Amino acid sequence: MERVSLDDCDPSEAADGVRLALLAGTDSMNVQHFEIEPDATVDEHSHPHEQTGFIVAGELTFLVGGEEIVCGPGDSYAIPGGESHAAENRGDETVRGVDIFSPPRENPNWQSD
């Protein structure tokens, strides 16, 4: 068993106001914690990994296929691998949550994917 505490991680600044920390993982999936400050944006991107997530605090607006989907505390979501998506924090509160990627998304280059 692997145990990884968020307190032991050094988050990466993926974009202005967007911090990501890779947590525990296996050969088939891994967990990532994220914090997205008010007015911060995750630019449109895609990756081959399936992505599921859960919002703990704040509201995050996803932009997928021309549609806007707002997720707030207690909401989960699933994004198929290869589907282009973006996200924006349009609120006044920092968004906090977790994502699970399959296959694992290890050491991603945040600037290019």
Phi and psi in degrees as a GROMACS rama.xvg file:
@    title "Ramachandran Plot"
@    xaxis  label "Phi"
@    yaxis  label "Psi"
@TYPE xy
-109.592  134.042  GLU-2
-121.663  125.592  ARG-3
-128.952  122.081  VAL-4
-93.2278  140.312  SER-5
-59.0534  -32.0841  LEU-6
-62.7098  -23.9003  ASP-7
-92.1952  -2.97054  ASP-8
-96.1497  150.901  CYS-9
-110.352  99.4683  ASP-10
-60.1857  149.491  PRO-11
-96.7701  143.179  SER-12
-88.7627  97.8622  GLU-13
-74.6255  -32.0579  ALA-14
-158.383  171.197  ALA-15
-56.4873  119.784  ASP-16
78.942  10.042  GLY-17
-121.853  114.002  VAL-18
-115.699  132.416  ARG-19
-127.576  139.698  LEU-20
-133.109  121.62  ALA-21
-75.8296  132.72  LEU-22
-112.301  -143.231  LEU-23
-66.7107  154.366  ALA-24
-157.549  165.498  GLY-25
-127.584  -169.276  THR-26
-69.2479  -20.1628  ASP-27
-115.263  -8.1384  SER-28
-162.376  163.245  MET-29
-148.867  165.091  ASN-30
-112.159  141.112  VAL-31
-131.732  133.492  GLN-32
-95.0574  144.168  HIS-33
-135.984  150.99  PHE-34
-133.181  128.951  GLU-35
-127.422  114.854  ILE-36
-70.294  158.771  GLU-37
-53.8765  139.502  PRO-38
71.2414  2.16747  ASP-39
-82.6593  151.879  ALA-40
-130.632  138.781  THR-41
-100.46  110.347  VAL-42
-59.9745  158.139  ASP-43
-57.8354  134.838  GLU-44
-160.47  169.878  HIS-45
-144.276  162.057  SER-46
-154.102  157.753  HIS-47
-72.5727  -11.5172  PRO-48
-77.7297  138.9  HIS-49
-69.4734  142.448  GLU-50
-131.729  122.212  GLN-51
-119.958  153.728  THR-52
-155.089  173.685  GLY-53
-145.149  129.707  PHE-54
-91.845  125.864  ILE-55
-94.8966  -39.9366  VAL-56
-147.713  148.512  ALA-57
81.9004  179.604  GLY-58
-124.309  133.291  GLU-59
-120.174  128.194  LEU-60
-98.1934  116.756  THR-61
-91.3248  142.646  PHE-62
-116.873  110.238  LEU-63
-135.606  118.725  VAL-64
56.4383  38.5127  GLY-65
79.975  -0.217764  GLY-66
-106.822  144.862  GLU-67
-104.648  128.543  GLU-68
-127.013  118.559  ILE-69
-95.54  128.386  VAL-70
-120.144  132.895  CYS-71
-124.511  -172.94  GLY-72
-52.3816  129.447  PRO-73
91.2034  -7.81765  GLY-74
-88.9593  143.654  ASP-75
-117.926  164.354  SER-76
-150.165  161.921  TYR-77
-139.77  131.336  ALA-78
-122.354  118.175  ILE-79
-63.5848  150.603  PRO-80
-57.3552  138.326  GLY-81
86.9635  -8.70229  GLY-82
-83.5974  124.916  GLU-83
-67.8552  138.759  SER-84
-156.154  156.881  HIS-85
-138.898  168.436  ALA-86
-148.261  146.439  ALA-87
-136.663  140.105  GLU-88
-98.2715  102.053  ASN-89
-94.5542  1.04872  ARG-90
-95.317  -171.091  GLY-91
-100.766  -2.69232  ASP-92
-114.247  143.372  GLU-93
-64.1041  132.057  THR-94
-84.0498  132.809  VAL-95
-129.065  138.749  ARG-96
-171.171  -172.636  GLY-97
-132.411  146.695  VAL-98
-120.332  149.474  ASP-99
-122.346  129.424  ILE-100
-114.515  137.838  PHE-101
-138.65  125.007  SER-102
-64.4358  172.043  PRO-103
-56.0152  143.851  PRO-104
-107.783  90.0581  ARG-105
-102.3  134.261  GLU-106
47.8954  51.1271  ASN-107
-68.384  152.6  PRO-108
-91.524  97.5458  ASN-109
-61.7145  -25.6689  TRP-110
-79.894  -18.198  GLN-111
-117.839  -2.47581  SER-112
